[in-house]
Structures are given as C-alpha cells and as structure tokens.
Amino acid sequence: MNDLTPDRLVPALRTTWRSLLDLCRSLDGGEWDVPTDCPGWSVRDHVAHVIGTESMLAGRDRPDIEVPPADHVHNEIGEVNEAWVQYYRTRPLADLVADLDAITSARAAELEAMSSEDFAADSWTPAGQSTYGRFMRIRVFDCWLHEQDIRRALGLPGALESPAADLALDEVVAAMGYVVGKRGGAPDGSVVVLDIVGPTARTVNVQVEGRATVVDEPSQPVTATLRIPFAHFMALTGGRVEAEPLLDDGTITLDGDTELAGRVAANLAFTI
C-alpha cells in the first residue's frame, strides 16, 4: 500500500471536502430535505454524517442523543451515525454548513501535520485492521460517495473526475475479489472483467484460482465482461441502486457468460 501516503491522500480529502462544501453553499432551502437513495436520509443527513465522522476522528464526543429505532440502523456504527444525523436535524442550515467548513479545515490541518510513518502505522479501519493510510482512503471514498448521493438525489452530476474519485475507485477495486468470487459466485478457473467507463475509468480483471484475485493481466481467457459507467458502478457497489433497471435499459452491458456477468452485476454491493 505504498500509494497510501499523505502526499496523495490529504489533497484528495481536501478536494472532496471543498467540493462538498461548495455544493452545500449552492443549495436552496427546499433541496436540503430531498430524500436520497440511502433509506431514511435526506440531503441534510449526508452532510451531518460527514461532519459527525470527522468530528469523532478529531476526538469530539458524539451528541448525547437517544437514537430511536429505525429500519436503516443495523448496528453500533449505524447508531453512532444516526446520533449526528438526529442532532443536525435540530440545527439551522447555516450551522450545518459552518460546521462542515470548520471540521474539515481542522481535520486537514491535523492530517497535514502527520508523517508518512504515521500513515503507515497500524490502525483500526471499517474494513478491518490495516494502516491509518488505508483508513484515510476509506474516508476519501466515504466522503466522495456521500457527495454523489446528494448530487444524484438533486440531479446535479459532478465531481466524477478528481483525485478523490480516483482514490474512491481504488478502495472499491480492492474489494472486487471478494465481490466477484464470494458474492457473485464466480467459479474456479473463471476470469471476470469489469470494464468501468467514463471520466474516471478502469479495467478490473478478477481471476479465480482457488480464490478470486484482482490481477493486472489474466493468465486465462476472459469468461465474462461487464461494461458499467463509473457513476453507476460506484452507486451499485455502495448499495445505493439496483442492477436490474440498469441491465434492462442497457446502461450495463454484458458479454461472454452473461449468466455469470448478470449475477456479478446483481451482487456488486459490499458496503455496510
């Protein structure tokens, strides 16, 4: 993970935080309450979630709020997220935007004071034990994805080509062995190619030899290919949308073993 350095990660975090802040400053009052693809969350709630996570990473306590039962709260992490969401539902929009600006500026300053050794240090992450650099790549992915949730809900596409978008895709690609092999059920000896097209593009080759692994070049013939636009790929892997309508309207196209390719497409979601 030599690419998980502060020189790459901190500018990407700054980029995605600035993009989200600029987007928030452009919204009118009615847009803040528009529902999104995340059950139970409006546009406002995604911003509250970003503020909350960065606040906790800065050492601030979660709001002392009892979280009511909800179908979209599945675990302890969900309860923590929801506490911040509930708190900011009671705050003026001006406070929400100001707090986003303040916490992301503070976090950027903290991260810029850290060394490459700090980023290489062992750390808990939402994906298991890894390094602090991996944790920060997950933060790039999470913040970028939540901006996309807002943009999709409001019909305001953007931020699809940036250092943050590229790192967000890196984080998703790291999970594709598990997604294709376990969730998609690709059989031993198969090669599945994910042809991700658009402003941020990538060809991801997953080869199954006992286990499914992302490889630079497959050593066997390609079994199945999925061609997916970048924005839709990220929404699918984030569990925001379903594959079936995108297959029906031709947004996702399949080649080779279309039964296998369709099964992989239907099981791309892997985030909690």
Secondary structure, DSSP 4 states (H G I P E B T S, - for coil): -TT--HHHHHHHHHHHHHHHHHHHHH--GGGGG-B-SSTT-BHHHHHHHHHHHHHHHTTPPPP--PPPP-TT--SHHHHHHHHHHHHHHTS-HHHHHHHHHHHHHHHHHHHHTS-HHHHHSEE--TTSSEEHHHHHHHHHHHHHHHHHHHHHHHT-----SSHHHHHHHHHHHTTHHHIIIIIS-PPTT-EEEEEEESSS-EEEEEEESSSEEEESS-SS---EEEEEEHHHHHHHHTTSS-HHHHHHTTSSEEEESHHHHHHHHHT-----
